[in-house]
Amino acid sequence: MLCGGSAVVSSRSKAEVVWRGVAWCGSVGFRCNLRVLEAPFAALFSSSKPHNTNFPPNIHTFSSKPIFLTLRNTHPHPCAANASPPQDPDPGSEPPPDPTRDRRRIVRVAWEKIVRWSRSWRSKANTDILQRTNKVVVLGGGSFGTAMAAHVANRKAELEVNMLVRDPQVCLSINENHFNCKYFPYHRLPENVVATTDAKSALLGADYCLHAVPVQFSASFLESVAEYVDPGLPFISLSKGLELNTLRMMAQIIPQALRNPRQPFVALSGPSFALELMDKLPTAMVVASKDKKLANSVQQLLASSHLRISTSSDVTGVEIAGALKNVLAIAAGIVEGMNLGNNSMAALVSQGCSEIRWLATKMGAKPTTITGLSGTGDIMLTCFVNLSRNRTVGVRLGSGEKLENILSSMNQVAEGVSTAGAVIALAQKYNVKMPVLTAVARIIDNELTPKKAVFELMSLPQVEEV
């Protein structure tokens, strides 16, 4: 079926009619150039006398110049509605655009915009925070406290970094050999990291304080050093968890233990293993504070070429996500220890993420915080990577070991063990059902076996996903 075309006619001895059109057959189009030589038809246009034809009588002669006629089909085939308009190929026109080349150009332009935005943002950033900082104190000599001490010390060689530790052997190892013999015996610490067991000398003149004492011991420790703490000293909390009896988070523990409700506070959280920080591998974290200016200052203090720091005002969301992910990591480890497979692992972690979101939002957290670095980011790292202490506890529980034996063999604290019971008490306070995290708490209390917990969870009603 011919759906349209054009003809070129010239008065030559043998007229040549060139027909170009588009032919369609069914739903498949075939593009063609038809060159038709028709003697009787050509004679019509070359003769000076009218012919006895069906053409209109006013067609007689034509000049020597080519005449272009447009022939239209007045009875279009149904396929014509989908047909493309006829186009004459132009030998001198450019080749059709290359989709791959266009896509690459779009990606290149997008990347250049990101680079320009990044340079513009960095040029406006306040960089005098690090220049004005002379001393940082780190409370605690554990793995993460040591890693952050080394990171801050590497930011400026003239910066004095004091680590307040309780183990004299660790203190001696850091000062004499520049190694933390207990946690990082093969990672040399910067020369400007100094350890001490004297709280007064460590805190004297400090511009910032990084708190890395485990949550369950924080209140008593802070009460013992409160007299040496300047009321305006910003505390950057590295500790994650809930206090077992009071259900307090670090944002409540620190000011109350120091008897100063106005003590500046920042929570630092996100997917970060101490070992990878020591190895200077790319890492991203978030600092949260109700004081935006303070959050920006800590961001400038900590951010480096291998550590990205985002800011947030959602202190509750950052802290509750950091606490609950440790309990979920124990559940993920149990699944791994029982060899339940990847399907069950994905289902359990997804359910756990929902439970954390339900409780966090009831407590006033922003949903975007739970899906960010301190929420989903930290959950993925803690649940799926073998370096996680809480996941390790779960793996060993799932393999049949007793909790007492597991904890006695560890030289670091797995916060999820002590946090599990507090999480469930908090869920009851806010009337939130948390099946997965409650099952973990019952396993830790030795009231439920991992196998029985799996059976109970799989027997829950089939409900709509929320």
C-alpha positions in Angstrom: 0.0 0.0 0.0 1.5 3.3 -1.1 0.9 5.9 1.6 2.4 9.0 -0.1 5.1 10.1 -2.5 6.4 12.6 -5.0 7.1 12.6 -8.7 9.7 14.6 -10.8 8.9 15.0 -14.5 10.9 16.7 -17.2 10.2 17.0 -20.9 12.8 14.7 -22.5 12.5 12.3 -25.4 11.7 9.6 -22.9 10.4 11.1 -19.7 11.5 9.5 -16.6 9.2 9.5 -13.7 11.0 9.0 -10.4 8.8 7.9 -7.6 9.9 7.9 -4.0 7.7 6.7 -1.4 7.2 4.6 1.6 5.6 1.2 1.3 4.1 -0.6 4.3 3.1 -4.1 4.6 1.1 -5.0 7.7 2.9 -3.7 10.8 6.3 -3.9 9.2 7.6 -1.0 7.1 9.9 -1.4 4.1 11.6 1.8 2.9 12.1 1.8 -0.9 13.1 4.0 -3.8 11.1 3.1 -6.9 12.4 4.2 -10.3 9.6 3.6 -12.8 10.0 4.1 -16.6 6.6 4.0 -18.2 6.5 4.9 -21.9 2.8 5.7 -22.3 2.9 7.7 -19.1 6.0 9.5 -20.2 4.5 10.3 -23.6 1.7 12.1 -21.9 4.0 14.6 -20.4 6.2 15.0 -23.5 3.5 15.6 -26.1 2.1 19.0 -27.0 -1.3 17.6 -27.8 -3.9 16.6 -25.3 -4.2 12.9 -24.8 -7.4 10.9 -24.4 -6.7 10.0 -20.8 -8.4 10.1 -17.5 -6.2 13.0 -16.4 -7.8 16.4 -16.1 -8.0 18.2 -19.5 -6.0 21.2 -18.4 -2.8 19.1 -18.4 -1.2 19.8 -21.8 2.4 20.6 -21.9 5.2 21.3 -19.5 8.2 23.4 -19.6 11.7 22.0 -19.8 12.1 22.6 -16.1 11.4 19.8 -13.7 8.0 19.9 -12.1 7.3 18.5 -8.7 4.0 16.8 -8.1 2.6 15.6 -4.8 0.4 12.6 -5.1 -1.8 11.9 -2.0 -3.6 8.8 -1.2 -7.2 9.8 -0.4 -8.1 6.3 0.9 -5.5 5.6 3.5 -4.8 2.1 4.7 -5.3 1.6 8.4 -1.6 1.2 8.7 -1.1 4.8 7.5 -1.9 6.2 10.9 1.3 4.7 12.2 3.4 5.5 9.2 6.2 8.0 9.3 6.0 11.0 7.0 7.9 10.4 3.7 11.4 11.8 3.6 13.7 12.2 0.6 17.2 10.9 1.4 19.7 13.7 1.0 23.1 12.5 -0.1 24.8 15.6 1.3 23.1 15.4 4.8 25.0 14.3 8.0 24.7 10.7 9.1 22.0 9.9 11.8 23.0 10.7 15.4 25.0 8.1 17.3 23.0 7.2 20.5 26.2 6.0 22.2 28.0 9.2 21.5 25.0 11.3 22.7 24.8 9.2 25.9 28.5 9.7 26.6 28.2 13.4 26.1 25.2 13.6 28.5 27.2 11.7 31.2 30.3 13.8 30.6 28.3 17.1 31.0 26.6 15.8 34.1 29.9 14.8 35.7 31.5 18.2 34.8 28.6 19.9 36.6 29.2 17.9 39.7 32.9 18.7 39.6 32.2 22.5 39.2 29.7 22.4 42.1 32.2 20.6 44.3 34.9 23.1 43.6 32.5 26.0 44.2 31.4 24.5 47.5 34.9 23.8 48.7 36.0 27.4 47.9 33.2 28.7 50.3 33.9 26.2 53.1 35.2 27.4 56.4 38.7 26.0 56.8 39.9 27.9 59.8 38.4 25.5 62.3 41.4 23.1 62.0 43.8 26.0 62.1 42.3 27.3 65.3 42.2 23.9 67.0 45.2 23.1 69.1 44.2 20.2 71.3 41.7 17.3 71.0 41.1 14.7 73.8 39.9 11.2 73.1 38.2 9.5 76.1 38.8 5.7 75.7 41.5 3.6 74.3 39.5 1.1 72.3 39.7 0.3 68.6 37.4 3.1 67.4 38.8 5.7 69.8 42.3 4.9 68.7 41.3 5.0 65.0 39.7 8.5 65.4 42.7 9.7 67.4 45.0 8.7 64.6 42.7 10.3 62.0 42.5 13.7 63.8 46.2 13.7 64.5 46.9 13.2 60.8 44.9 16.3 60.0 47.5 18.6 61.4 51.0 17.7 62.6 51.0 20.6 65.2 47.7 19.3 66.7 48.0 17.8 70.2 45.9 14.6 70.5 45.6 13.2 74.0 44.1 9.7 74.6 42.7 9.1 78.1 43.1 5.4 78.7 42.7 3.2 81.8 45.1 0.4 80.9 48.7 1.4 81.9 50.2 -1.1 79.4 48.3 0.4 76.5 49.3 3.9 77.7 53.0 2.9 77.8 52.8 1.2 74.4 51.3 4.3 72.7 53.9 6.7 74.3 57.0 4.6 73.8 56.3 2.6 70.6 53.4 4.6 69.0 51.3 1.4 68.8 48.2 0.4 70.6 49.4 -3.0 71.6 45.9 -4.3 72.4 43.9 -3.3 69.4 46.3 -2.1 66.6 49.7 -3.7 67.2 50.7 -3.3 63.6 49.5 0.2 62.9 51.8 3.0 63.8 50.2 6.0 65.4 51.2 9.6 64.5 53.9 11.2 66.6 51.4 13.8 68.0 49.2 11.2 69.7 49.9 11.0 73.4 48.3 8.7 75.9 47.7 9.3 79.6 45.8 7.9 82.5 45.4 11.3 84.1 42.0 12.8 83.3 42.9 16.3 84.5 45.9 16.7 82.2 44.1 15.1 79.3 41.1 17.4 79.4 43.0 20.6 80.3 42.9 23.1 77.4 41.1 20.8 75.0 39.1 22.3 72.1 37.1 19.2 71.3 36.4 15.9 73.2 35.8 12.6 71.4 33.9 10.3 73.7 34.6 6.6 72.9 33.7 4.9 76.2 31.0 2.1 75.9 27.5 3.3 76.6 27.0 1.1 79.7 30.1 2.5 81.4 29.8 6.1 80.2 27.7 7.6 83.0 29.9 6.4 85.9 33.1 7.4 84.0 31.9 10.9 83.1 30.8 11.5 86.7 34.3 10.7 87.8 35.9 13.3 85.5 33.2 15.9 85.5 35.2 18.4 87.6 37.9 18.6 84.9 35.4 19.2 82.0 35.0 22.8 80.8 31.3 23.7 80.5 31.8 24.8 76.9 33.8 21.8 75.7 32.1 20.2 72.7 31.6 16.4 73.2 31.6 14.3 70.1 30.1 10.9 70.9 31.4 7.8 69.2 29.4 5.5 71.4 26.4 3.7 70.1 23.7 2.0 72.3 21.1 2.5 75.0 21.7 2.5 78.7 20.1 -0.7 80.0 18.2 0.5 83.0 17.4 4.1 82.0 16.9 3.7 78.2 19.0 6.8 77.8 21.0 7.6 74.7 24.3 9.5 74.8 22.6 12.8 74.1 21.0 12.4 77.5 23.8 10.6 79.4 26.6 13.1 78.7 25.0 16.3 79.9 23.3 14.6 82.8 26.5 12.9 84.0 28.4 16.1 83.7 25.6 18.0 85.5 25.5 20.5 82.6 22.4 20.5 80.5 24.0 23.0 78.1 27.1 20.9 77.4 27.7 21.1 73.6 26.9 17.7 72.1 27.5 16.0 68.7 26.7 12.4 67.7 29.1 10.8 65.2 27.8 7.7 63.4 27.7 5.9 60.1 29.2 2.8 58.4 32.8 2.7 59.7 35.1 0.0 60.9 38.0 1.1 62.9 40.5 -1.0 60.9 39.5 0.6 57.6 39.8 4.0 59.1 43.3 3.2 60.2 44.1 2.0 56.7 42.7 5.3 55.3 40.1 3.6 53.1 37.3 5.8 51.8 34.6 6.2 54.5 31.5 8.4 55.0 29.9 9.3 58.3 27.4 11.8 59.7 27.6 14.3 62.6 24.3 15.3 64.2 23.7 18.2 66.5 20.9 20.6 67.3 23.5 23.3 67.0 24.0 23.7 63.3 27.1 25.8 63.7 28.7 23.2 66.0 27.9 20.4 63.5 29.6 22.4 60.7 32.6 23.0 62.9 33.0 19.3 63.7 32.5 18.5 60.0 35.4 20.7 59.1 37.5 19.3 61.9 37.1 15.7 60.8 36.6 15.7 57.0 39.6 14.7 54.9 40.4 13.2 51.6 39.4 9.7 52.8 36.6 10.6 55.3 33.4 12.3 54.1 31.4 14.0 56.9 27.7 14.9 56.4 25.7 17.0 58.9 22.3 16.4 60.4 20.1 18.0 63.0 18.3 14.7 63.7 20.2 13.6 66.8 17.5 11.2 67.9 17.4 9.4 64.5 21.2 9.1 64.3 21.5 7.7 67.8 18.5 5.3 67.8 19.6 3.9 64.4 23.1 3.4 65.7 21.8 1.6 68.8 19.3 -0.7 67.1 21.5 -1.8 64.3 23.7 -3.6 66.7 20.7 -5.8 67.8 19.8 -6.5 64.2 23.4 -7.5 63.5 23.1 -10.2 66.1 20.0 -11.5 64.3 21.8 -11.5 61.0 24.7 -13.4 62.5 22.3 -16.0 63.9 20.9 -16.6 60.4 24.4 -17.0 59.1 25.4 -19.3 61.9 22.4 -21.5 61.3 23.1 -21.6 57.5 19.6 -20.5 56.7 20.6 -19.0 53.3 20.5 -15.7 51.5 16.7 -15.5 51.1 16.2 -15.6 54.8 19.0 -13.2 55.5 17.5 -10.6 53.1 14.0 -11.1 54.6 15.2 -10.8 58.2 17.3 -7.6 57.6 14.5 -6.0 55.6 12.1 -6.7 58.5 14.6 -5.4 61.0 15.0 -2.2 59.0 11.2 -1.7 59.1 11.1 -2.3 62.9 13.9 0.3 63.4 12.0 2.8 61.3 8.8 2.2 63.2 10.3 2.9 66.5 12.6 5.7 65.4 9.7 7.7 63.8 7.6 7.2 66.8 10.4 8.8 68.9 10.5 11.8 66.5 13.2 10.8 64.1 13.1 11.7 60.4 12.5 8.8 58.0 15.3 10.1 55.8 17.8 9.6 58.6 16.9 5.9 58.9 17.5 5.5 55.2 20.8 7.4 55.3 24.3 6.7 56.4 23.6 6.3 60.1 20.6 4.1 59.4 20.7 1.8 56.3 24.4 2.5 55.7 25.4 1.3 59.2 22.9 -1.6 59.1 24.3 -3.0 55.9 27.9 -2.8 57.2 27.1 -4.3 60.6 24.8 -7.1 59.3 26.8 -8.3 56.3 30.5 -8.0 57.2 32.6 -10.3 59.3 34.4 -7.5 61.1 31.3 -6.7 63.0 31.5 -7.7 66.7 27.7 -8.0 67.1 27.4 -10.1 63.9 30.1 -12.4 65.2 28.2 -12.9 68.5 25.1 -13.9 66.4 27.1 -16.3 64.2 28.4 -18.1 67.3 25.0 -18.2 68.9 23.5 -19.6 65.7 26.2 -22.2 65.7 25.2 -23.4 69.1 27.7 -21.7 71.4 26.7 -20.4 74.8 26.5 -16.6 75.2 28.7 -16.7 78.4 31.5 -18.4 76.5 31.2 -16.1 73.6 31.5 -12.9 75.7 34.3 -14.2 77.8 36.4 -14.9 74.7 36.0 -11.4 73.3 38.4 -8.5 74.1 35.9 -5.9 72.8 32.3 -4.9 73.8 29.4 -6.0 71.6 26.9 -3.3 72.4 24.0 -5.2 70.9 24.0 -7.7 73.7 23.3 -5.2 76.4 21.1 -3.0 74.2 18.7 -5.7 73.2 16.7 -5.7 76.4 16.6 -1.9 76.5 15.3 -1.8 72.9 12.3 -4.0 73.7 11.5 -1.9 76.8 11.7 1.2 74.6 9.4 -0.4 72.0 6.8 -1.2 74.7 7.0 2.4 75.9 6.1 3.6 72.4 3.7 0.7 71.7 5.7 -0.6 68.7 5.7 -4.3 67.8 9.3 -5.5 66.9 9.2 -9.3 66.3 12.8 -9.7 65.0 14.5 -7.6 67.7 12.3 -9.1 70.4 13.4 -12.6 69.4 17.0 -11.5 69.7 16.4 -10.2 73.2 14.8 -13.5 74.2 17.7 -15.5 72.7 20.2 -13.4 74.7 18.1 -14.0 77.9 18.3 -17.7 77.1 14.5 -18.0 77.0 14.4 -19.0 73.3 16.6 -21.1 71.1 17.6 -19.7 67.7 15.8 -22.6 66.0 12.6 -22.0 68.0 12.8 -18.3 67.2 13.0 -19.0 63.5 9.9 -21.2 63.8 8.0 -18.5 65.7 8.9 -15.8 63.3 7.9 -17.8 60.3 4.6 -18.6 62.0 3.6 -15.0 62.4 0.3 -13.9 60.6 0.6 -13.1 56.9 0.0 -9.3 56.9 0.2 -6.3 54.6 3.7 -4.8 54.3 4.0 -1.4 56.0 
